Amino acid sequence: MAAKTRQAAENPEKAVAKGKAGEAVRARPKRVPRNPQRTHSAILDAATEEFAAHGFGGARVDAIAARAKTNKRMLYHYFGDKEGLYVAVLEASYATIRSAEKSLDLARRDPEDGMRELALFTWNHFLKHPEFLSLLVTENLHEARYLQRSDKISVMHSHFIGELASVLRRGEAVGIFRAAIDPVSVYLTIAALGFFYLSNRHTLSTIFSRELTAPAALAAWGEHIVSVTLASIKR
């Protein structure tokens, strides 16, 4: 102990430096553990924004990595390449709406009430998720070239169409709906009325001198979708 004190007295600068080094070692922050799920989600969210804003061709991997606060190496690690990431974005976007539809519990609802809720839900989902509509436009420009690579899309949609068909059959059984209604046609009616309105809202507002994006106008159009849908299937 005396020897150390004597050395410090003889070379005070060295002693101070050594002390600071020791403090630095003790103060060094612990390494934050990796969270693969969080990184995966961050990349997917960032890619959704980038693809929705710029399309497939205009989207940049560097921009996606920057948005996700990660690097391209991690992006390639989780998704393979840009095309793989784009397909994952499409799958996640469809999964979001299909998963949310389950909360409607169509199998347990009165058939007419269930169809009304489905029409309103679809309309409101389009309003809340404009990025979904942008992705649909992009993928249709590519003639669904990338969507066809997914082995998940058909599975999630077959379940939804099966549930919709069940609602229509129950309505038919109690004399509310017409016989042998095609569930795909019904959903196309709902989706088309919502998609066309929103994708053309600016030009239509200009042409007809109406504020089609006003809250009252959006609410009224949602009710119109319900009326048209029910009128097309009721006896």
Steps between C-alpha positions, in 0.01 A plus 500: 500500500787734589674408172194601298476829688867568435463421125202737476698774669794449265285495183166670570400537129531125441295429811220733387496345151483151646215607729302647211553185295362295783198726525446471124501125522247507782281760325494318165131441413378148468440375149129515414381150410370452147127477446445318168124539512521875556754541221288290265191711576688827466628402156155387391337824617766712334470303176122541500539877517769504232319274253169679555662837438724413205376173352720196448731661246544827686552349846862486617652243732727764653197713585319205655802414716527863610130516589534179702820628667690190398730399216451327166672187628218443747241566232653237273536264795127504577349540153757385247479790257283794397245278327473273802442802722233635265314167502519497880349851508211389278439193717505706819260758356247237400547316828416821689159541340417128507598476866296807595197359320496209743398740776169546318410142597284460190424136578303600811326812376161552343566465122376847402674666792817310417500619139444857609793482741725341238425777251566775754810327632651472151428866426648617830807280456565664164468842664739413783756324280566706185832318467304180428326663203833634372650153515202360309548756225870417476445125488227529238738701284728195524203271417535329841838362397638507853180408679490177299824396669331489840378168636309673783258725313266232365478330840395812691247598233344157463419508872341844472292409195388182673376701798323749273335215310372361829336834588332512160372141534354574842328806360363294217375235741289750695368667187696826522748455214461372147605145418846397377673836544868500408698621806788623283262722303361643822847586630600648164196729522600621847868544416436663162267764641753595763813480288365696203377783722832541681733447206311763297392735778708795382391494136137429593501784754623735230263377229186514713605793723445293812724454801502120484763477775287690754408284804127523426553393139715203604242386756219534245693294246552225756124478549456499121731200474286321758178582313634388162646180646180399678282594203708273277451191718161537670190324369 
